[in-house]
Amino acid sequence: MLVQRTSKRVCLEMISLFDNRFLSPALTEKVPSFLHIPLAHKLSRIQQFHALKPTIKGPKLPANKTAVQSRKSLSVERIPRIAVTDAQAALFDYLHCTRGYSFLDAEHISKNSPQFLEDLITRVEKEQDVSRALLKFFRYHPINEFEPFFESLGLRRTEYTPLLPRGLIFLSDDLVLLDNYHALCNYGIPRSNIGRMCKEADEILRFEHGVLDMKLRTFEHLGLSRSTVIKLVGCSPVLLLGNANNAFNGTIEKLKKLGFEEDWIGGYLSSKSTYNWNRFLDTLCFLSEIGYGDTELKVLLSENTYLLFEGSGKQVYVFVGALLKLGLNTNEVYALFLKNPQMMSRKRAKNFWKALHFLFEIGMGPENIAMVLSKHMKLLGSQSLKGPNTVLRNFDGDRHSLCQTLMEDPSTFFNYAFKSNIPSAEQGYGRNPNNFFEKKDFLLRIGYAENSDEMVNALKRFRGRGDQLQERFDCLVQAGLDFNAVMSMVKQAPTLLNQTKDVLEKKINCLKNYLGYPVDSIASFPSYLCYDMERIILRFSMYLWLREKGSAKPSLSLGTLLACSEARFVRYFVIVHPEGPFMWENLKKYLASS
């Protein structure tokens, strides 16, 4: 068995790794003592995970954020747009014509250094002709050209100040910097990304001539395309310094062994993320250790790319370590992991930590917590819970009663506890929590993005279990419609799947056999399937009678016949023939009596 091949020392290591360093910040204050039991067993291969904290770092904002934003908005309002344009033109003229920098360099710097331009404008704000005033200013007051240069690369003043060379103000005096800068630009790296690269590895601008270009070409020798190399060095500039290259090369070799193309990672790298290639490689090795064969691991990573690319695999260790610490045995943990690999996504992992904190707060014991998590992992990961105090109000503040309800009648607990904006989903939890997930899985299969607004709206409008929706969807495909066309139809008119398979078949047969229209005509007007049969038969019958009398065009669109109001239909399709009103009334009486 796959699980049995996992060594006991790896399990112990996972327990030790789940020290409170792994806990969410919300958990560290109120985690029970059983989660702080130290264990001495450590594996040197993955010791680096011990120091990680699963906190999401964001930009630090000043305490007086509102005041800063107010000053910024006032500054923007104070400087007219025409003054900014004139200042850009003056700076471009100075850099290109006076200083002799290339057209592209001068243009990029002049158009992407707003703070520097604002400072220049304030120096000549009393002058009416900003452009002329600045040209005169440049003549007698040389500027520090490194400031607009670094700002144009996407750095703020506080970020580029440490990078300013001492004793220099002209860019042309630092030929090494310009040489490496142009090497990056000529390779295809966006200028706006170079600032971040300099911030994380400023040594890349200090290589000797030709060294940086050679390092970039080295990655192509591994089989990576230029576009992938551009993404790679943009998010991991330390690779250009030689740091973590062994881990990166090992990762590429491991992925090749699994059957992935060398360029596979290029489709998932994000310039907004930073990757730890040592952890990346260790995650691949860890997944192999817990029982995944090469074929199984390739399928897992292909279907769940976030296991690697979100946090460089950190969530795998955090998740497994948490469950081991709660008391689940290795077989249970690995089975749970194999069954719910989607738990490693950022949003689901966040919901998992909130659920764990919730269970601690209401005083549930570790054994019961482990039982709840193992039974309802998918459900707890998909939705966010309300605060414990909010839920306790429904139980008169009785924590014991709340715990008992969760253990004995989980559907009632979920109805109270989930912070869901989908009323129909809450009702579904009360009947059977799996119904909601079957419906959600169906929507994912037909192209809806998980947790998107489109998905939320569709869940509100769809009625029926996931298997029923799938049956109705298949009915349309089997009728002769293209799979992709049906997907598009469902997104345009979601309520068409709220009808039974029999009703859908009747409407399709009516279209083909009664009106003589091809099935694919529904694709251009999917709302046809949403109208009731009485309206369809009444209007189709009237149209066929007019067509026989030669008073109607032979092939009008479905929307023209069905979408208009009754008054408009009478005006254009009934009174156009002398006997039309009589025929219309007879048809309505016949349908009403049948």
N, C-alpha and C positions, 0 to 999 in steps of 0.2 A: 504494500500500500504506500502511496506517495507520502502520507503524513508520517508513517513509521520511519522513513529514512531520515527524518530531522533529528539531529543530535540534541541531547539534553542540555549540553552546554550553550547551544544557541538559544534555547528557551530561557535558560537562566540569564543569559545576556540581555534578552529582550525585556526581562523583568527589571533588571538593573537599569536598563536604559530608560524605563518609564519612571524614573525618579521624578520628584515634583518639578524638575526642570522641564519636563514635557507637558506639564499641565497648562491648560489655558489660564490666562491671568485671572479670569473670573473664578477659577477653581482653587487657586493656591491658598486663599485665605481660609476656606472652609472644607478642605478635604479631610476625611477621617484619617485617623492615625494609621490604619492598616495599609494605606497607600504610601507611607513613608518608611516602610521597612527596608533598611539598607541590605544589599546583597553584594558580596565581594567579588563574585565571579565576573570577569571581564574578558572580552576577546579583543586582542590588539587590532584586528582588521577593521572593527567598527567602533573603536573608541571615540573617534571624532564625533559620532552622533551624541555622545554623552553631554556635550556642551551646548547642544542646540536648544532653542526655545521656539515653540511653534507660535510665536507672536508675529503678527503682520505689521511690519514697520511701515509707517507712512511719513510724509513730510511733517516736520515740526512747525507748528504755526505759533505765532506770537500770541501772548495772552490778550493783547488788545487788537485782535484780528479785525474787528469791526472798524476801529479807528484807522488801522493801516489801509483797509480797503477804501474807506472814505477819503483819505488823503490821496490815494492812488486815483480814484475816480475824479476828484477835483482837479488833480494834475492833468488828467487826460482832457477834461472839459476846458481847462484853462488854455491849452495849446491848440490853436486851430489846425485843422488838417492840412491847409495850404502851407502853414509854417513848417510842418513836419516834412511835407514833400519837398519844399525848398531846401530844408536842412539836409535831406537825403541827397539831393542833387549837388549841393555844395560839398558834402563829404566825399561823394563819388568823384567829383571833379578834382578834389585835393588828392585823393588816393591814386587815381588813374593818371591824371594829366600832370600833376605836380610831383608826385612821389614815384610814378612810373610802375605801379603795380598792374597786374593784368586786369582786363575788363571784367572777367568773371569774379576775381577776388574782390575788386573794388565794389562791384555791384552787390555781391552777397553781404559784404561788411556794412555797406551804407544802408541796406534795406533790412538788416536783421540786428541792429543795435539800438533799439528804441530808448533805453535808459541813457546811453551816452549822448544820443541826439537831443534828448530832453534837457540834459545838462548844458549842452552847447547853446540851445535856444534860449535858455534862461540868462545866458551871458549877453545876448544881443536882443533881448525881448523888447527893448525900447525902440529898436530900429524897425522901420516899416518894411524895408526890403531885406528879409532874413538871409536870402541867398548871397546877396552882395556883402552884407555885414559879416557873414561867416567866412567868405573868401578873404576879406580883409583881415579877419581875426586869425585865420590860418597863416597868413603872411607874416605876422609878427608874434604869434604864440604857437609854437610847435606843440602838437598834442601827443599824448602817449598812445601810439597806434596799437599797442597790445590790448588796451582796454576794449575798444570796439571789436577787435579781432576775436577775443575770447568770448565776448557777449554774443557775437554772431554765430558762435558754435553751440549756443544754447545754455551757457553758464550765467548764473547770477553773479553780481559783484562780489558777494561774500565767498563765492566758490572759485572765482578766477583770481582773486587777489593773491593767494599763495603761489599762483603759477606765474605771476609777473616777474620777468627777469630783472635783476638789480642793475642799475646803472644804464639801462637801455630804454629808449622810447620809440625808436624806429624799427619796424618789422624787418626791414632789409638788413639790419645789423645782426640779426639772428638767423643766419642762413640754414643752420641745422634744423631749426624749428620749421621754417618754410619748406625745406626739402622734404621732411617727413610728412608735413601737412599735405603737400601736393602729391606725395606718394599714395596717401589714403584716398584723396579725391580722385586721382587718376585710376585707382583700382575700382572705384565705383561706390565707395562708402559715402552716404549722404553727409554733407557738411554739418547738418544739424545734429547728427549722431556723434560727431567727433568730440564734442564738448564732454559728453558723458564718458567717453573712452579716456579722455585726458584726466578727468576727475578720478577715475578708478585706477588708472595706470599712466601717470603723467610721463613716465620714462619712454613711452612710445614715440614722443616727439624729440628724443635725444639720441636716437640711433645714428650711427654713421651712414654715409651715403650708400644706398643700395641694400642695406641690411633689412629694412622694414619690408621692402618689396619682396625680398627673398623669403622672409618669414611668411608673408601672405601666400606666396606660391607653394610653400611647403604643404599647406593644407590641401591644395588642389592635388598634390601627389598622393594623398590618402584616398582620392576618389571623389572628393567633394566638388560640386560645381561652384563657380564664382559667386552666384547669388547666395548659396548656402554659406560660403566663407564670409561674405559681407554681413549676413545675419549673425554668424557665429562670433566674429571678433567685435561686432557691435554690442552684443550682450555679455561677452566674456573677453574683454580686452586683455586680461591677465595672461591669456594663452599666447599673446604676442611676446610676452616677457619670458616665456618658457615655464611659467608656473602652471601646474596641474596638467601639463601636456601628456604625461604618462597615463594619467587617469582618463583623459579624453581619448587618447589612442586606444586604450584598453576598452573603452566604451564602444568605439567604432568597431573594433575587432569582435567584441561580444555580440553586437547587433548583426554584424555580417554572418557570424556563426549561426544566429537564429534564423537567418534567411532574409534579413532586411537589406535593402540597397544602401550604399554609403550615404546617399543624399536624403534618406528617409527623414532624418532629424530636421532637415531644412524646412520641412513643411510645418513644423510645430514650434520652432524657436521664435521667441518674441523679443523684440528690441527693448521692451519695457521690463523684462525680467532679467534676473541674474541667476546663473546656474552654477551649482557646486558639482564639478565633474567627479570628484572623489566619491561623493555620496551617490551620484548617478550610477557609477560603476558598482558600488556596494549594494545598491538596491537591486540591480540585475542579478548579482551573485546571491543575495539573500532570497530572492524569489525562486532561484534555482534550488537553493538549499532546502526550502520548505516543501519541495516536491514537484515543482513544475518542470516538465520535460521541455525540450527545445520547441517542439511543435505547439504544446499547450501555452508556453510562455509567449510565443509569437502571436497567437490568437488573443491572449490576454492583453498584450501591449497594443495590438492593432485596434482592439475595440475599446480600450481604456487608456488612451495616451496620457491622460492627466496623472496616472500613477507615477510617471517619470517627469513630466514636464511641469507639473505644479509642485513647486518646492523641491525639485530634484529628488523626489522619492521619499522625502521626510515623513509624509503622512503614513507611509507603509509601516515604518518603525513605531511611530506614535500610536497608531491604531492597534497593532499587534501587542505592543507593550502594555497598553491600557487594559486590554482584555485579559492578558495573562496576570496582571496585577490584581484584577478584580476576582480572580479565582478560577477562571475557566481553564481547563486543561488544554494541552497543545492540540489534541485532535479536534476539540470543539472550536478553538480559535481558528485553526487553518481551514476547517470546513466552513466556518462562518465567512472567512476571508474569500474563499473560493466561490462562495455563493453570492457575496455582495462586494465585488471589486469596485463598484461605483461609489462605495462609501469613502473612497480616497479623494474624491473631488472636493474642491475647496468649500463649496457651499454645504455639501452634505456633511463634511467633517466638522464644519462650524456648528451645524445643527446637532451633531453627535455630542460635541462638548457641552452644548447648552443643555441637552437632555441629561447628560451625566451629572452636571451641576445641579439640575432640578431634582434629580433623585437623591443626591446627597442632602439637599436642603430640606426635603420633606422627611428625612430621617430613615430612609430605607437602608436595610443592611446589605452588605456586599454580595451575599449569595443571591438575594432577591434581585439586586441590580443586575447581576450577571444573567439571571434568568430572563428578566425583562428585555435586556439588550439583545440577547440571543434570539428571542422570539419575535421581537418587533424592530429589528435593526433597520430594515428597509423603510418602515413607516417613520421611525424617529429621525432618520436621516433626511427624509424628503420634506418635512415641515418643521417650522420653528415653534417651540413651546412658549406659552405665556409665562410670566413670572410666577414663582411658587405661591406668593401671597395672594395674587389674583385668583389662582385656581382654588386655593384654600377657602376663599369666601363661599364657594359653592358647597363646602363641607363644614361650615361653621368653625373653621380654623382647626379642625381635628385632623392632625397629620396621620394618625393611625388609621382613621377611616379612609383617608385618601389613598394610603398605601394598600389597604385591603381591596379597595375598588379597582386599583390598577392591576392587582394580581388576579382578582376573581372576575371582574367585568371590565376588561380593557377598553371596549368600545365606548362605554360611558365616560371613562376617564379621557379618552381622546377627544370626545365631543366637547368637554369642558376645557381641555388643556391646549389644543392646537390653535395657533395664531394664524388662522387661514382666512383668506379673502374669498373663498369659494364655497358659498352656502351649500350647493349640491354635494360637494365633496364631504362636508361635515356630516351631512345626512348619510352619505355612503359609509363613513367610518362607523356610524351607529349600527348599520346592518352587517357590513363585512368590509374591513379595511382593505382586503385584497382587491375589491372591485375598483377602487380608486386607482390603484397601481396598474391594473389591467387596462383601464381606460387610458392612463398616462402612457403606458408602454405602446399602446396602439397609435397614439398621436406621434410618439417619437419615431415609430416605424414609417409613418407616412410623411415625415419631413418637418414636423414642428420642432423648434428649438426648445430645449429643456428650460423651464422656468421663465420663458419669454412672455411678454404681454399677450402675444398671439396665442400661446399655449393656455394661459389663464382664461382668456375669453372663450376659447374653444371648449375648455372643461366646463364652463358655465352653461354653454349652449347644447352640448351633447347630452343625450339621454340614452341610457342603456349600459350594459356591461361591456367590457373590452372585447369579449368574444362575439357579442352581438354586433358591435360596430364593425368588427373585422368581417363578419359574415355579410353584412350589408355592403361593405366596400368590395368584397370579392364578387358579390352579385353583379355590380356594375362592370367590373373587369370582365367577368364571364359573358356579359351581354355583348361584348365586342369593343368596349372602350379601352384606350391605352392606359396602362397603369399610371404614368405620369399625368395624363389628362385627368384621371379620377382624383389624384392628389390635389391638383389645381382646383378642380370643381369643389372638393370638400372645403378647401380653404376659402373659396369665394362664397359658398353657401353651406356652412356647417350643419344647418338644421336638416339638410336632405338625408343625413344618416339617422335622424330621429324616427324614421318610418320603418316599418317592418320590411323584411325581404319580399313578402308577398305583394305589398303595396308598390314597392319599387318595380317589381316585375310587371305588374299590371300597367303601370304608367309607361314603361318601355315598350310593352306590346302594343299599347294604344298608339304610341308614336309611330311604330313601324307598320303595324297591320291596318290601322284605321286611317291614319293621315298619310302614310307612305313616305315618311321622312327617314333618313338614315340615322342610326344610333348616335353617330358622332356629332350630330347637330345639337345634342344636349351639352356638349363641351363648351359651346359658345354661349349657352344660356342655362347654366346648371340649376337656376331657380325654378325651372320647369318642374323638377321633381318635388318641389316644395308646395306647389299648388294642389288643392284638393281635386279629386276625380270629377266631381260635379261640374266645377268651373271648366276643367279641361274638356270634358265631353260636350258640354253645352257650346262652348266657343268653337271647338273643332267641327262639330256638326253643322253649325251655322256657316262656317267658312267653307266646308265641303259643298254645301248646298249652293252657295254663291259661286263657287268655282265651277260647278256643273252648269250654272246659268250663264257663265261667262262674265260675271260681274266682279270677279276678284282675280288678282294675279295668281299664277299657278304655284308659286313657292315663296310664300311670306315667311319671315323668321318667327320662331316660337315666341320671342319677346314681344314682337308686334301684336301677336294674337292674345297673349296672356297678361302682359304687364300693364296694359292700359286699364283705366277705370271702365265701369260698365257704361257710363254715359258716353264716353269717348268711343267705346266699341260699337254702341248703337249708332252713333253718328257716322262712323266710317265703314261699318260692316253690316248694318241692318237696313237702314233707310235708303241705301244706295240702289235697292231694287224695290219696285212697287209692291211685291208680295213679301218683302223682307220682314216687316213688322208682324204680319200674320204668322209667318213661319217661326219667328223668334218666340212668340208667345206660346205657340204649340209645343215647341221644344222644351220650354221651361215647365209647362204643365206635365208633359210626358215624364221628364226627369223627376219632378216632384212626386208623381204618383207611383213611380217604379221603385 
